Amino acid sequence: MQRFEALQKPTAIITGSIYLEHETGRHPESVGRLARFPQIIAELLAEETGHFISLEPQEAPLTQIARVHDASYLEDLRDFCESGGGRIDPDTHVSEGSYRTARYAVGGLLRGIEAVLVGEVQNTFALVRPPGHHALTNRSMGFCLFNNVALAARHLIEEYGLHRILIVDWDVHHGNGTQNIFYDDPRVLYYSSHQSPLYPGTGSLDEIGVGQGCGYNVNLPLPPGSGDTVMEQAFTRILEPLAERYEPEFILVSAGYDAHWRDALHTTALQVSTLGFATMVDRVKRLAETFCQGRLALTLEGGYDPAALADSVYATLRVLAGESPEKAASHDLRRSRRELPANHEYILALLEEIRKTHSL
Ligand SMILES: [Zn+2]
C-alpha cells in the first residue's frame, strides 16, 4: 500500500487573496508569483481523498509580532505604508496594504501551526507573502518585512513551552535575519543551505552561534551548480545527524524555491529540480515523523519563476500529504539535476569540514 493511503490526517494549505494586497509593482517579489496557486490548490482540494484542507489566514496580533520585532520598527513600517509606501530599503518595496498583509503572513503561518498542534492536521504549508527570513528585529531587508519563521519559533517557545525547534532553510539565499534572531539561543537550531557567494553575504560555515547558542547555527555555503545530489548529501551527512542529536519537538521550514534551476533572479544557480525539492520535503517529513509526531510547518520564502514555483509548491504539497517524491514531481519541471557538479570533490570536502565544525 502506498504511504499516501496510510496517512491519517490532512495537510493544511494556508492561502488567501489577502496576500495580493502587498503590491510591489515591477519587482521580482510581486503578486504574480502567486498567480498559478489558485488553480493548483483548487485541483488538490477537489480530490475526494481528504488529504488536503484549506485554512483561512488570520491577522497576527501586534503582541505576537513584538516577540521578535521592535515597537519602533512596527510603528515606522505602519506609518510608511499608510502614507502610500514606496521603497523602504534598497531592495524592498511596500504599498499601502503591505503592513496589514505582512501581519497576515505571520498570522497565516501561526494558524497552520495551531492546527498542527491541536491535531487537526498532520502538517501545513503557509503560502504567504511577503517572505520573512531576511527581516531583522528592527528593519526590513531583502523583500522581507516580518520574520515569519522566527515569529513561529517564538510562538512555539512562548505559547507552548517548546525548547527544541529545528528550522530548515533551503532558500537559495542565507536567512541572515533568522540566524541573527536566534544566534545566542539553543532553543532554535538553524540549518541553512544557500548559494555562496550571494546576497546577503552572510552565512559562512564559521558562523556557528554565540554563548548558549554556540553550535546551534549551521550554515552550508554551497557553490553554484551544486544540484539535487549535493542537497541530498547535505541532508544525509549534516541535517539528519544534527536532528538525531537535537531531537526537535517541532520542525519549521523556510521553503524558498529560488534554488530551482529555472529561477534566474540575479545569479542564483543552485540548480535544484522540482524532484530535488520534493525529495527534501520527503526527508524533512520523515525527520518530523521520527522525532516530533510529524509536526511540521512550511512557510514560503523566495521563488521568482512563477512556473517553477507553482510546480515545486504543487509537488511539495503532495509529498506533505504522503505521496512519493517521484510521483509528486511528475510534472514537466521534474527534470532531475542529479549529475555531479565538476567541483564535487571540493563540495564533499566542504561538507566534511562542516561536519567537523559541528562534531558530527
Ligand atoms: Zn531567496
Boltz pocket constraint, residues with backbone or C-beta under 6 A from the ligand:
constraints:
  - pocket:
      binder: B
      contacts: [[A, 171], [A, 172], [A, 173], [A, 256], [A, 258], [A, 301], [A, 302], [A, 303]]
      max_distance: 6.0
